[in-house]
Amino acid sequence: MSADAARAAEFLSQLAVPARLAAFAELVRRGQEGATLAELAYTLDVPIQEAGNLLARLAGAGLATGTGNGVYRADASVLREAAQAVDRAQPIAPLLADFPQLRGNFAHGRLSSLPPTMSERYHQVGELFARFLALDGPHTEAEINGRLSAVTDDVAGVRRMLVETGWLERDRAGTTYGPGNRSPS
């Protein structure tokens, strides 16, 4: 696991505790105004000591900051930065740099939608996945499915699209696939 992924996992584990999530949400809601320990305890209907523990955990994880005057503020930017770092670590991310027009079809490194028609983008998605698969010979359907499942939930749809666009060839039995006649540029 990369350091960025580990950091994102730590943020999520901190926010997986309902009381911490509620405290963080309240701090986000209050924005730059922030909240004192007493205000947070009152709003969340918890004892001051528990509110202090919640804020200490959030501050320790870097999700909140405290000031000398006792005001705490959420730092939601760390969540955005962690999410962006995890997105950059996805296996398709380096290839998407060559296909900026397709970024809207992906969310967090996974295909979220195929172009609706056999347009130019349909062929571009095919080329992107052909590059991702980087097939050097025949592979079983299970191998192709395993590779595609890293970046899409619709494995069968993407595999079919790759065959339709000529980036992937299927044998007559439909059990073995290999690189198609097209070659990525």
N, C-alpha and C positions, 0 to 999 in steps of 0.2 A: 504494500500500500504506500502510495506517495505521501510526502509530508502534507501536501495540500488536502489530500483525501482524508488523512488522519485528523487534520485540523477540522475539516467539515464534520467528520464523524463525532468529534468531541463536542462541537456546537450542538449537533443533533441530540447527543446523549444528555447534555445539560438541559436542553429544552424538552426532552421526553418526559420530564417530571412535571405533572400538571401545574403544581404551584409555581415552579420556576417559569414555566411558559406563561402563566397568568401574570406574573410579575414583569416579565420581559414585555408582554403585550401592553401592559399598563404604562410602562416607561416609553414604549414606542408611541402610544396614543398621546402621551403628554409632550412629546417632542423635546425641543430645546429647553422648555420650562423645567422638565424633569420632575422628580418627586423626592421628598425627604423620606426618611425611614418611617416616621410617624404617619405621613400621608399614605404611603404604600400599605402600611399595616392596616390602616382604617379602610382603605379602598378594597383590599383583599379580604378583610375581616379575619386577620390572623394576629397573633400576639407580636409585639415589637421584636422579640428575640427571633421568632421564626422569619419575620420580614428581613431582619438583619442577616440571617443565614442565607436566605434566598438571594439577597443582593450581593453578599460576599461570594457566593458561587458564580453568579453572573459576571461579577467584576473579575473574578479569578480566571474565568474562561475568556475574558476579553469582550463579552457581550454587553457590558455596561461599564460606565465610568462613574466614579464618585469624586466629589470635590471636597475641599476643606470645610465648606460650609454645610456639608451633610446632604447635598443635593445629588441625586443619582440620575443619570441619563442613559438611555439605550444607545448602543452603537450598532445599528442595523447594517451599516456598510460592511462590517466584517462577514455577515451572512452572504451578502451579494458577492463579495470578493471570493469567499470560499466556494460558492456555487459556480462562479466563472472559472475558478481554478480546476474544479472537478470537471466542468464541461470541456476545458482544454485538454484534459487527460483522457478523454474518451477516444477509442481507437479510430473513429472516423474523422475526428477533428482536424488532423493535419491535411487530409484530403479535401475537406470542405473549403480550405483556404483557396483551392484552385477553382471552386465552384460557388462563388459568393451568392449567385442568384438562387441557389438551392437552400441557403441557410434557413429560409422560412419553412422548409419542409422538414426541418429537424428541430427537436427540443431536447436539450441536455444530452446531445450525442446520440440520440435515437431518432429514427425516421418517424415522423408524426403524421405525414400525409404524402401520398403519391400525387403527382400532377394528374388531373382528371382526364386528360386526353392524350392521344399519341402526339403530343406537341414536341417541340425541340427540347423542352425541359425533361420530358419523359425519357428521351435518349440520353440526356445529360445525367439523369439519375442512374440510368443503366451503366454509363461509363464510370460514374463515381463508384458504384458497387462492384463493377468489374475490377477496377483498381484496388478496391478494398479486399476483394477475394484473392487477387493475385494468383490465379490458377496457373499451374505449370504443367498440368496433365489431367487425367481423369480422376474424378472424386465421386464417392458415393453420395446419394441424396442426404444421408445422415451427416456426412462431413460438411456439405454445403449448408444444410440447415443449422448446424452448430456454429459455423462462422457467421452466418447471417443473424442468428439470434443475439449476437453481441450488440447489434445496432438496430434491430427492428423486432416488433412483435408479430408483424405480418410476414412471416418467413415464406409461406407458400405464395403470397401475392408478389413479393419481391422476386422470388425465384422465377415465377411465371413471367414477370415483366422482363427479366434478364433474357429469358428464352425468346420472348416476342420481339425484343429489340436487337437480337442477334449477338448479345455479349456473352451468352452462355448457350452451349449446345447440349441437348439431351439425347441419349441413345434411344433406340426404338422401344426398349423395354421400360424406359422412363426411370431407370434406377441409377444411372451413371451420368455425370455431367462433366463437361470440360470447357475450356475457353472457346468462345465463339469465333466467327470469322473476323469480327471487328477487333481492332487492337487499340488500346488506350494511347492517346497521343502524348 
